[in-house]
Amino acid sequence: MPIALKKTKHPYVSIDPRIAGGQPVISGTRIKVMDIAIKYELMGMDVDRIIDEYPHLKLEQVHDALSYYYEHKNIFDRKYREDQILLNQLKKKYPSKLKAKLE
């Protein structure tokens, strides 16, 4: 009797606690779904330009990552805001030595 393969809604996205801290990534890579979403949403890059930056990715992988992002947008957006708050706190606590020298 053949084993039925489980069909996944996002065949190009995986979550593994050993990769990228358990964040969703494009399967077989360490490229986070969040990184693709930031390039697309915040930086205004189109899919072709994203593929130019990651030439080892296929069009369907990028589209699947974006689809995953939009299905979980609230979670990703909250995580992004939390990360930005943490980065701003760290910048205040540890100001750039290079920036201070240049001023």
N, CA, C and O atoms as a GROMACS GRO file, in nm:
protein
  412
    1MET      N    1   0.084  -0.118   0.000
    1MET     CA    2   0.000   0.000   0.000
    1MET      C    3   0.090   0.125   0.000
    1MET      O    4   0.171   0.141   0.091
    2PRO      N    5   0.076   0.213  -0.100
    2PRO     CA    6   0.160   0.332  -0.107
    2PRO      C    7   0.128   0.430   0.006
    2PRO      O    8   0.014   0.442   0.051
    3ILE      N    9   0.230   0.497   0.049
    3ILE     CA   10   0.216   0.597   0.156
    3ILE      C   11   0.168   0.727   0.092
    3ILE      O   12   0.228   0.774  -0.005
    4ALA      N   13   0.064   0.784   0.144
    4ALA     CA   14   0.013   0.911   0.094
    4ALA      C   15   0.099   1.024   0.150
    4ALA      O   16   0.122   1.033   0.270
    5LEU      N   17   0.144   1.109   0.061
    5LEU     CA   18   0.221   1.224   0.106
    5LEU      C   19   0.126   1.332   0.154
    5LEU      O   20   0.024   1.360   0.092
    6LYS      N   21   0.162   1.392   0.265
    6LYS     CA   22   0.082   1.500   0.320
    6LYS      C   23   0.107   1.626   0.237
    6LYS      O   24   0.220   1.671   0.223
    7LYS      N   25   0.001   1.680   0.183
    7LYS     CA   26   0.014   1.804   0.106
    7LYS      C   27   0.019   1.921   0.204
    7LYS      O   28  -0.057   1.926   0.301
    8THR      N   29   0.108   2.011   0.178
    8THR     CA   30   0.121   2.126   0.266
    8THR      C   31   0.071   2.250   0.194
    8THR      O   32   0.078   2.261   0.071
    9LYS      N   33   0.020   2.341   0.272
    9LYS     CA   34  -0.031   2.465   0.215
    9LYS      C   35   0.083   2.552   0.161
    9LYS      O   36   0.065   2.626   0.064
   10HIS      N   37   0.197   2.544   0.225
   10HIS     CA   38   0.315   2.623   0.185
   10HIS      C   39   0.434   2.528   0.170
   10HIS      O   40   0.512   2.512   0.263
   11PRO      N   41   0.446   2.468   0.054
   11PRO     CA   42   0.551   2.368   0.035
   11PRO      C   43   0.693   2.423   0.037
   11PRO      O   44   0.789   2.347   0.052
   12TYR      N   45   0.708   2.554   0.022
   12TYR     CA   46   0.842   2.612   0.018
   12TYR      C   47   0.881   2.684   0.146
   12TYR      O   48   0.985   2.748   0.152
   13VAL      N   49   0.798   2.672   0.249
   13VAL     CA   50   0.826   2.736   0.378
   13VAL      C   51   0.836   2.627   0.484
   13VAL      O   52   0.753   2.536   0.490
   14SER      N   53   0.938   2.639   0.567
   14SER     CA   54   0.953   2.542   0.676
   14SER      C   55   0.992   2.613   0.805
   14SER      O   56   1.044   2.725   0.804
   15ILE      N   57   0.964   2.545   0.915
   15ILE     CA   58   1.000   2.596   1.048
   15ILE      C   59   1.075   2.484   1.119
   15ILE      O   60   1.024   2.374   1.136
   16ASP      N   61   1.196   2.517   1.159
   16ASP     CA   62   1.281   2.421   1.229
   16ASP      C   63   1.348   2.497   1.343
   16ASP      O   64   1.415   2.597   1.319
   17PRO      N   65   1.331   2.452   1.467
   17PRO     CA   66   1.389   2.525   1.580
   17PRO      C   67   1.542   2.540   1.571
   17PRO      O   68   1.600   2.625   1.638
   18ARG      N   69   1.605   2.458   1.488
   18ARG     CA   70   1.752   2.466   1.475
   18ARG      C   71   1.796   2.565   1.367
   18ARG      O   72   1.915   2.592   1.353
   19ILE      N   73   1.700   2.620   1.292
   19ILE     CA   74   1.733   2.712   1.183
   19ILE      C   75   1.666   2.847   1.210
   19ILE      O   76   1.546   2.854   1.232
   20ALA      N   77   1.745   2.952   1.208
   20ALA     CA   78   1.697   3.090   1.224
   20ALA      C   79   1.612   3.107   1.350
   20ALA      O   80   1.515   3.182   1.350
   21GLY      N   81   1.649   3.037   1.455
   21GLY     CA   82   1.577   3.051   1.581
   21GLY      C   83   1.432   3.006   1.574
   21GLY      O   84   1.349   3.049   1.654
   22GLY      N   85   1.402   2.919   1.479
   22GLY     CA   86   1.266   2.869   1.467
   22GLY      C   87   1.173   2.957   1.387
   22GLY      O   88   1.052   2.932   1.380
   23GLN      N   89   1.229   3.061   1.327
   23GLN     CA   90   1.146   3.148   1.242
   23GLN      C   91   1.120   3.078   1.109
   23GLN      O   92   1.202   2.998   1.065
   24PRO      N   93   1.008   3.108   1.043
   24PRO     CA   94   0.980   3.048   0.913
   24PRO      C   95   1.086   3.091   0.810
   24PRO      O   96   1.120   3.209   0.800
   25VAL      N   97   1.136   2.994   0.736
   25VAL     CA   98   1.236   3.019   0.633
   25VAL      C   99   1.192   2.953   0.503
   25VAL      O  100   1.103   2.869   0.501
   26ILE      N  101   1.257   2.994   0.394
   26ILE     CA  102   1.236   2.923   0.269
   26ILE      C  103   1.307   2.790   0.282
   26ILE      O  104   1.427   2.785   0.312
   27SER      N  105   1.234   2.683   0.260
   27SER     CA  106   1.286   2.547   0.281
   27SER      C  107   1.418   2.527   0.209
   27SER      O  108   1.436   2.567   0.094
   28GLY      N  109   1.511   2.462   0.280
   28GLY     CA  110   1.642   2.433   0.224
   28GLY      C  111   1.737   2.551   0.227
   28GLY      O  112   1.849   2.542   0.175
   29THR      N  113   1.694   2.662   0.287
   29THR     CA  114   1.780   2.781   0.298
   29THR      C  115   1.771   2.834   0.441
   29THR      O  116   1.699   2.778   0.524
   30ARG      N  117   1.844   2.938   0.467
   30ARG     CA  118   1.832   3.009   0.595
   30ARG      C  119   1.771   3.147   0.572
   30ARG      O  120   1.781   3.235   0.658
   31ILE      N  121   1.708   3.165   0.457
   31ILE     CA  122   1.646   3.294   0.425
   31ILE      C  123   1.509   3.299   0.491
   31ILE      O  124   1.420   3.219   0.461
   32LYS      N  125   1.494   3.396   0.583
   32LYS     CA  126   1.370   3.407   0.659
   32LYS      C  127   1.259   3.468   0.574
   32LYS      O  128   1.281   3.556   0.492
   33VAL      N  129   1.138   3.418   0.597
   33VAL     CA  130   1.020   3.474   0.532
   33VAL      C  131   1.014   3.623   0.562
   33VAL      O  132   0.978   3.703   0.476
   34MET      N  133   1.047   3.661   0.685
   34MET     CA  134   1.044   3.802   0.724
   34MET      C  135   1.137   3.887   0.637
   34MET      O  136   1.103   3.999   0.601
   35ASP      N  137   1.254   3.834   0.604
   35ASP     CA  138   1.348   3.908   0.519
   35ASP      C  139   1.290   3.934   0.381
   35ASP      O  140   1.305   4.043   0.325
   36ILE      N  141   1.222   3.834   0.326
   36ILE     CA  142   1.159   3.851   0.195
   36ILE      C  143   1.046   3.953   0.206
   36ILE      O  144   1.033   4.040   0.120
   37ALA      N  145   0.965   3.944   0.311
   37ALA     CA  146   0.854   4.036   0.331
   37ALA      C  147   0.903   4.180   0.347
   37ALA      O  148   0.842   4.272   0.293
   38ILE      N  149   1.010   4.200   0.421
   38ILE     CA  150   1.065   4.335   0.440
   38ILE      C  151   1.110   4.393   0.307
   38ILE      O  152   1.081   4.509   0.277
   39LYS      N  153   1.179   4.315   0.230
   39LYS     CA  154   1.225   4.364   0.099
   39LYS      C  155   1.106   4.401   0.011
   39LYS      O  156   1.110   4.502  -0.060
   40TYR      N  157   1.002   4.321   0.015
   40TYR     CA  158   0.886   4.343  -0.070
   40TYR      C  159   0.799   4.458  -0.017
   40TYR      O  160   0.766   4.550  -0.092
   41GLU      N  161   0.763   4.451   0.109
   41GLU     CA  162   0.670   4.547   0.169
   41GLU      C  163   0.734   4.682   0.201
   41GLU      O  164   0.682   4.787   0.161
   42LEU      N  165   0.845   4.680   0.273
   42LEU     CA  166   0.902   4.805   0.323
   42LEU      C  167   1.001   4.869   0.226
   42LEU      O  168   1.010   4.991   0.217
   43MET      N  169   1.073   4.785   0.152
   43MET     CA  170   1.174   4.839   0.062
   43MET      C  171   1.120   4.856  -0.080
   43MET      O  172   1.187   4.914  -0.166
   44GLY      N  173   1.000   4.804  -0.105
   44GLY     CA  174   0.936   4.822  -0.235
   44GLY      C  175   0.998   4.743  -0.349
   44GLY      O  176   0.981   4.777  -0.466
   45MET      N  177   1.070   4.638  -0.314
   45MET     CA  178   1.133   4.556  -0.418
   45MET      C  179   1.029   4.463  -0.479
   45MET      O  180   0.946   4.407  -0.408
   46ASP      N  181   1.034   4.447  -0.613
   46ASP     CA  182   0.944   4.349  -0.673
   46ASP      C  183   1.009   4.211  -0.666
   46ASP      O  184   1.126   4.198  -0.631
   47VAL      N  185   0.931   4.109  -0.699
   47VAL     CA  186   0.978   3.972  -0.685
   47VAL      C  187   1.101   3.945  -0.770
   47VAL      O  188   1.193   3.875  -0.727
   48ASP      N  189   1.104   4.000  -0.890
   48ASP     CA  190   1.221   3.980  -0.978
   48ASP      C  191   1.348   4.037  -0.916
   48ASP      O  192   1.455   3.977  -0.925
   49ARG      N  193   1.337   4.152  -0.853
   49ARG     CA  194   1.454   4.213  -0.789
   49ARG      C  195   1.499   4.130  -0.669
   49ARG      O  196   1.619   4.117  -0.644
   50ILE      N  197   1.404   4.074  -0.594
   50ILE     CA  198   1.438   3.988  -0.482
   50ILE      C  199   1.515   3.866  -0.533
   50ILE      O  200   1.614   3.824  -0.472
   51ILE      N  201   1.471   3.810  -0.644
   51ILE     CA  202   1.540   3.696  -0.702
   51ILE      C  203   1.678   3.736  -0.752
   51ILE      O  204   1.771   3.656  -0.747
   52ASP      N  205   1.692   3.858  -0.801
   52ASP     CA  206   1.826   3.907  -0.840
   52ASP      C  207   1.920   3.907  -0.720
   52ASP      O  208   2.038   3.877  -0.734
   53GLU      N  209   1.867   3.939  -0.600
   53GLU     CA  210   1.950   3.940  -0.479
   53GLU      C  211   1.977   3.800  -0.427
   53GLU      O  212   2.080   3.775  -0.364
   54TYR      N  213   1.885   3.709  -0.453
   54TYR     CA  214   1.898   3.569  -0.411
   54TYR      C  215   1.884   3.479  -0.533
   54TYR      O  216   1.782   3.411  -0.548
   55PRO      N  217   1.984   3.477  -0.621
   55PRO     CA  218   1.968   3.406  -0.749
   55PRO      C  219   1.947   3.255  -0.736
   55PRO      O  220   1.907   3.190  -0.833
   56HIS      N  221   1.973   3.199  -0.620
   56HIS     CA  222   1.950   3.055  -0.600
   56HIS      C  223   1.804   3.024  -0.570
   56HIS      O  224   1.766   2.907  -0.566
   57LEU      N  225   1.721   3.128  -0.548
   57LEU     CA  226   1.579   3.106  -0.522
   57LEU      C  227   1.501   3.100  -0.652
   57LEU      O  228   1.540   3.157  -0.754
   58LYS      N  229   1.388   3.028  -0.646
   58LYS     CA  230   1.297   3.020  -0.759
   58LYS      C  231   1.179   3.113  -0.734
   58LYS      O  232   1.148   3.147  -0.620
   59LEU      N  233   1.116   3.153  -0.841
   59LEU     CA  234   1.002   3.243  -0.832
   59LEU      C  235   0.894   3.189  -0.739
   59LEU      O  236   0.838   3.263  -0.658
   60GLU      N  237   0.866   3.059  -0.749
   60GLU     CA  238   0.760   3.001  -0.666
   60GLU      C  239   0.797   3.002  -0.517
   60GLU      O  240   0.708   3.008  -0.432
   61GLN      N  241   0.926   2.996  -0.485
   61GLN     CA  242   0.968   3.002  -0.344
   61GLN      C  243   0.939   3.140  -0.285
   61GLN      O  244   0.889   3.151  -0.173
   62VAL      N  245   0.970   3.243  -0.362
   62VAL     CA  246   0.948   3.380  -0.314
   62VAL      C  247   0.799   3.408  -0.301
   62VAL      O  248   0.754   3.466  -0.202
   63HIS      N  249   0.722   3.365  -0.400
   63HIS     CA  250   0.577   3.386  -0.391
   63HIS      C  251   0.516   3.310  -0.273
   63HIS      O  252   0.426   3.361  -0.206
   64ASP      N  253   0.564   3.190  -0.248
   64ASP     CA  254   0.512   3.113  -0.135
   64ASP      C  255   0.549   3.181  -0.003
   64ASP      O  256   0.468   3.184   0.089
   65ALA      N  257   0.669   3.233   0.006
   65ALA     CA  258   0.710   3.305   0.128
   65ALA      C  259   0.620   3.427   0.150
   65ALA      O  260   0.580   3.454   0.263
   66LEU      N  261   0.590   3.500   0.044
   66LEU     CA  262   0.503   3.616   0.057
   66LEU      C  263   0.360   3.575   0.094
   66LEU      O  264   0.295   3.641   0.174
   67SER      N  265   0.314   3.467   0.036
   67SER     CA  266   0.181   3.416   0.070
   67SER      C  267   0.176   3.379   0.219
   67SER      O  268   0.079   3.411   0.288
   68TYR      N  269   0.278   3.312   0.266
   68TYR     CA  270   0.287   3.275   0.408
   68TYR      C  271   0.286   3.400   0.495
   68TYR      O  272   0.217   3.406   0.597
   69TYR      N  273   0.363   3.500   0.454
   69TYR     CA  274   0.368   3.626   0.528
   69TYR      C  275   0.229   3.688   0.539
   69TYR      O  276   0.187   3.727   0.648
   70TYR      N  277   0.158   3.698   0.427
   70TYR     CA  278   0.027   3.763   0.429
   70TYR      C  279  -0.075   3.684   0.511
   70TYR      O  280  -0.165   3.742   0.571
   71GLU      N  281  -0.063   3.553   0.513
   71GLU     CA  282  -0.154   3.473   0.595
   71GLU      C  283  -0.127   3.489   0.744
   71GLU      O  284  -0.216   3.464   0.827
   72HIS      N  285  -0.006   3.530   0.779
   72HIS     CA  286   0.033   3.546   0.920
   72HIS      C  287   0.082   3.689   0.947
   72HIS      O  288   0.165   3.712   1.035
   73LYS      N  289   0.029   3.783   0.871
   73LYS     CA  290   0.079   3.921   0.874
   73LYS      C  291   0.077   3.983   1.014
   73LYS      O  292   0.173   4.049   1.053
   74ASN      N  293  -0.029   3.963   1.089
   74ASN     CA  294  -0.037   4.023   1.223
   74ASN      C  295   0.077   3.976   1.312
   74ASN      O  296   0.135   4.055   1.385
   75ILE      N  297   0.109   3.848   1.306
   75ILE     CA  298   0.218   3.792   1.387
   75ILE      C  299   0.352   3.850   1.344
   75ILE      O  300   0.432   3.892   1.427
   76PHE      N  301   0.376   3.853   1.212
   76PHE     CA  302   0.502   3.907   1.160
   76PHE      C  303   0.517   4.055   1.193
   76PHE      O  304   0.624   4.100   1.234
   77ASP      N  305   0.409   4.131   1.175
   77ASP     CA  306   0.415   4.275   1.201
   77ASP      C  307   0.441   4.304   1.349
   77ASP      O  308   0.517   4.396   1.381
   78ARG      N  309   0.380   4.228   1.438
   78ARG     CA  310   0.404   4.246   1.581
   78ARG      C  311   0.551   4.214   1.614
   78ARG      O  312   0.615   4.288   1.688
   79LYS      N  313   0.602   4.106   1.558
   79LYS     CA  314   0.742   4.067   1.581
   79LYS      C  315   0.835   4.177   1.529
   79LYS      O  316   0.934   4.211   1.594
   80TYR      N  317   0.805   4.232   1.412
   80TYR     CA  318   0.888   4.338   1.354
   80TYR      C  319   0.890   4.461   1.446
   80TYR      O  320   0.995   4.518   1.471
   81ARG      N  321   0.772   4.500   1.495
   81ARG     CA  322   0.766   4.616   1.586
   81ARG      C  323   0.845   4.591   1.713
   81ARG      O  324   0.917   4.679   1.761
   82GLU      N  325   0.833   4.471   1.768
   82GLU     CA  326   0.909   4.436   1.890
   82GLU      C  327   1.059   4.441   1.863
   82GLU      O  328   1.136   4.491   1.945
   83ASP      N  329   1.100   4.390   1.748
   83ASP     CA  330   1.243   4.393   1.711
   83ASP      C  331   1.293   4.535   1.696
   83ASP      O  332   1.405   4.566   1.737
   84GLN      N  333   1.211   4.623   1.637
   84GLN     CA  334   1.252   4.762   1.618
   84GLN      C  335   1.266   4.833   1.752
   84GLN      O  336   1.359   4.912   1.770
   85ILE      N  337   1.177   4.805   1.844
   85ILE     CA  338   1.186   4.864   1.979
   85ILE      C  339   1.316   4.820   2.047
   85ILE      O  340   1.387   4.901   2.105
   86LEU      N  341   1.345   4.690   2.038
   86LEU     CA  342   1.468   4.638   2.097
   86LEU      C  343   1.591   4.701   2.033
   86LEU      O  344   1.685   4.739   2.103
   87LEU      N  345   1.592   4.714   1.900
   87LEU     CA  346   1.706   4.776   1.832
   87LEU      C  347   1.725   4.920   1.877
   87LEU      O  348   1.838   4.963   1.899
   88ASN      N  349   1.617   4.994   1.890
   88ASN     CA  350   1.628   5.133   1.934
   88ASN      C  351   1.681   5.142   2.076
   88ASN      O  352   1.760   5.231   2.107
   89GLN      N  353   1.640   5.051   2.162
   89GLN     CA  354   1.691   5.049   2.299
   89GLN      C  355   1.840   5.018   2.300
   89GLN      O  356   1.917   5.079   2.375
   90LEU      N  357   1.881   4.922   2.216
   90LEU     CA  358   2.023   4.887   2.210
   90LEU      C  359   2.107   5.001   2.154
   90LEU      O  360   2.219   5.024   2.198
   91LYS      N  361   2.053   5.073   2.055
   91LYS     CA  362   2.125   5.188   1.999
   91LYS      C  363   2.147   5.296   2.103
   91LYS      O  364   2.253   5.360   2.107
   92LYS      N  365   2.047   5.317   2.188
   92LYS     CA  366   2.061   5.418   2.294
   92LYS      C  367   2.163   5.373   2.398
   92LYS      O  368   2.241   5.453   2.448
   93LYS      N  369   2.161   5.245   2.429
   93LYS     CA  370   2.251   5.192   2.531
   93LYS      C  371   2.394   5.182   2.480
   93LYS      O  372   2.489   5.204   2.555
   94TYR      N  373   2.410   5.147   2.353
   94TYR     CA  374   2.542   5.129   2.292
   94TYR      C  375   2.553   5.215   2.167
   94TYR      O  376   2.541   5.164   2.056
   95PRO      N  377   2.576   5.345   2.183
   95PRO     CA  378   2.584   5.433   2.065
   95PRO      C  379   2.703   5.397   1.975
   95PRO      O  380   2.802   5.340   2.020
   96SER      N  381   2.687   5.431   1.850
   96SER     CA  382   2.790   5.400   1.750
   96SER      C  383   2.917   5.480   1.776
   96SER      O  384   2.914   5.603   1.783
   97LYS      N  385   3.029   5.410   1.791
   97LYS     CA  386   3.158   5.477   1.811
   97LYS      C  387   3.203   5.543   1.682
   97LYS      O  388   3.265   5.650   1.686
   98LEU      N  389   3.173   5.481   1.569
   98LEU     CA  390   3.209   5.539   1.439
   98LEU      C  391   3.133   5.668   1.416
   98LEU      O  392   3.192   5.767   1.372
   99LYS      N  393   3.005   5.669   1.444
   99LYS     CA  394   2.924   5.789   1.427
   99LYS      C  395   2.977   5.902   1.514
   99LYS      O  396   2.983   6.016   1.470
  100ALA      N  397   3.015   5.871   1.637
  100ALA     CA  398   3.070   5.972   1.729
  100ALA      C  399   3.202   6.029   1.675
  100ALA      O  400   3.226   6.149   1.687
  101LYS      N  401   3.286   5.944   1.616
  101LYS     CA  402   3.412   5.992   1.560
  101LYS      C  403   3.390   6.081   1.440
  101LYS      O  404   3.462   6.179   1.421
  102LEU      N  405   3.289   6.049   1.358
  102LEU     CA  406   3.264   6.126   1.238
  102LEU      C  407   3.199   6.261   1.268
  102LEU      O  408   3.207   6.353   1.187
  103GLU      N  409   3.136   6.272   1.384
  103GLU     CA  410   3.071   6.400   1.420
  103GLU      C  411   3.166   6.493   1.481
  103GLU      O  412   3.128   6.604   1.517
   0.00000   0.00000   0.00000
